[in-house]
C-alpha cells in the first residue's frame, strides 16, 4: 500500500482542514465573547483555557508539519466535549460528527496512519 497522497485527496483534505479550523476558531471566539453556554455547563472558570487549547489544537491541525499532533489534541478535545454533552444530557451528534471528520482528514493527509506497523 502506497503512502502517496493523490492530488484529489490533498485538495479534499485541505478544504476539510480549512473548514474544521474555521469552525474551531469560531467556537473558541464564542467562548471568549459569549460565556453563557460555558456557564450553563459549569465550565465558566475554565472557558479561557479551553478556548486557548482549542485555538492551538486547530492551528496545529491545519499546519502540515504538525497536523498529527493537532489530530491527537482535537481528538482529546472532542472526546471531552462528548463526555460533557453526555453528562449534561445534550445530544452528542455534533461533536461526534466533527471528530469523525477530523479522523477522516487526518487519514487523507497521512495515509500511513492506517498502517499497523
N, C-alpha and C positions, 0 to 999 in steps of 0.2 A: 504494500500500500504506500503510495507516494504521499509525501507531506507537502508537496507543492500546492499552493493556493491558486485556483483559477482566477482569471480577471473578473469574471462574473461574481464569484464568491467574495472577492475583495471589495467590489463595489457594494454588494448587498451588506457585507459586514460593516463597511464604513457608514452606510446610510443608517443601519440599525444602531450602530455605536453612537452616531451623532444624535439620533433621536432619543436614545436612552440617556445620554449625557445631558441633553437639554431637559429631559423630564426630571432627572435627579437634581439639577441646578435649580429648576423651578420649584421643586419640592423643598429644597433647602432654603430658598428665599422665603417661602411661606412660613417656615419655622422661625425665621428672623422677624418677619413683618406681621404675621398673624398667629400668635401663640395659642389661640383659643382651643384648637384641636389637641395640642400638646397638653394644655391644662386639663382638658376633659379626660385624657388618657393618663393623667397624673405623672406626666413627664416634663412638666414646665421647668423644673430645676436643671434638667439635662438637655434642653432643646438646643442651646448654642453648641454644645459639644457634639450632639447628634448631627446638627446641620453642618458643622465643620467636617466631621467624619464623612458625611455624605458627599460633600464637595470634593474632598481629597480623593475618596474612592472613585468617584465619577471621572475625575481628571486622569487618575492613574489608569482607569479602564479605557479611556479614549486614546492615550498615547501608546503607540505600537510597542515601544521597548518595555513598558510597564503594564501592559494590558492583562497579563496573567495575575499580577498582584491585585490589580483593580477588580478582576473577576472574583478572586478569593474574598476581598473585602466587601464587594457588593453582595456576594452570596451570603456572607455573615450578616450584613446589614439587613438584607431582605428576610433571612431566617428569623432575625429578631423582630422584624415587622410582622411576620406571620404569627409569631408567638403572641405579640401584643394584641393583634387582631383577634386571635383565638380566645385569649383570656378576657378580652373586653367584649366578647360577643358580637364582634364585627365580622363581615364576610372576608374570607382570605383570598378571594378570587384575584383581585388586582395585584397584590404583592406576589402571588404565586405565578401569574402570567408573566410579570416583569422578570422574575427570577428565571423562568424558563427561557425568556428572550435573551437574558444575559448569558446563559449557558450556550444557547444556540450560536450567539455571536462569538463567544469565546472559541467554540469548535470551528466555526467558519474561518476565523482569523488564525487559529492554531490547530490544524488537523492532528498534530502529534499528541494532543490531549486525549485522543481516543485510543492510543497505543497503551497496552498494558505493561510493557517493559519499561 
